[in-house]
Amino acid sequence: MMPAKISLSVISRSPIPTPLRLCRTSVIGALLLMLHSVSAGLDGLDETDISGSSSGADSGQRVRELGRPLYRTFTRRDEGIVNKILTGVQDPRGLMVFGGINCVLEYDGQRWTSIPIPNSTWIQALACDKSGTIYVGGTGEIGALVLDGGTYRYKSYTSLVPASEPHLGEIKGVAIHGDDVYFLSDKALLRWSGQHFSVIHLPYEVGNSWFFSSFSGRLFVHAKHQPYSEVVGDHLQPVLDDPVLRETAIIAAIELAKEKVLLVTQDKGIFEFRDSQIVPFKTRG
């Protein structure tokens, strides 16, 4: 059978005077060619790692590039991975550090390294300072990962917590503010000065958690039924007490521009914070 001839008028913007007819075999051949091209492209992507070089990627490390950013999926089948990843932070060297269960995981782009955290279960909070020290908050345990010859070594601070706080509970947030480090639980805010701890007691309600947020170099905490307060040294300074916010919790603050801050709540939407008041932030959703 002679191959079908397609007139150049097909790709022209001028009107087509007569209908274009393609034989069935030509259509089938074109579809098979397209499927082959897509299949070949995906197979090639399976053998390409994030850097673009060819490698034998494991089943849990397949890379896809379909008009979107490159990504790699890790599962428990990959060496060093644990059941859960609860939080993460990047250190000044570019390495990723993740909080897991009973350990912290370090990933250098090629290998996973597990750093045991004694006397803790869930590592839910990490924060890294400019020197590379990573502060760790877990269940009943607080401390820091300190660089020692290029590797991290865990140093516990739990024994330094004042006797008035014998039960830390879950540490759900860590924030670095100036030279101080704050560890946040449901009952207390612990301030680490580098030498000792001081305690800011927080009102406690079952089921209501406290959250950090920050903007303009200021640190805030908030919980349901409580005023939105700024952390100033060893005390809290209320800055906003709105009836709407008392029925939810502010979980994040986004500084869009000078004097334009968005407050993200747990279940009441987003508000713009200006002139010590909140205004609902309208979205398209």
Secondary structure, 3 states (H helix, E strand, C coil): CCCCCCCHHHHCCCCCCCCCCCCHHHHHHHHHHHHHHHHHHHHHHHCECCCCCECCCCHHHCEECCCCCCEECCCCCCCCCCCCCCEEEECCCCCEEEECECEEEEECCCCEEEEECCCCCEEEEEEECCCCCEEEEEECEEEEEEEECCEEEEEECHHHCCCCCCCCCECCEEEEECCEEEEECCCEEEEECCCCEEEEECCCCCCCCCEEEEECCEEEEECCCCCEEEEECCEEEEEECCCCHHHCCEEEEEEEECCEEEEEECCCCEEEEECCEEEECCCCC
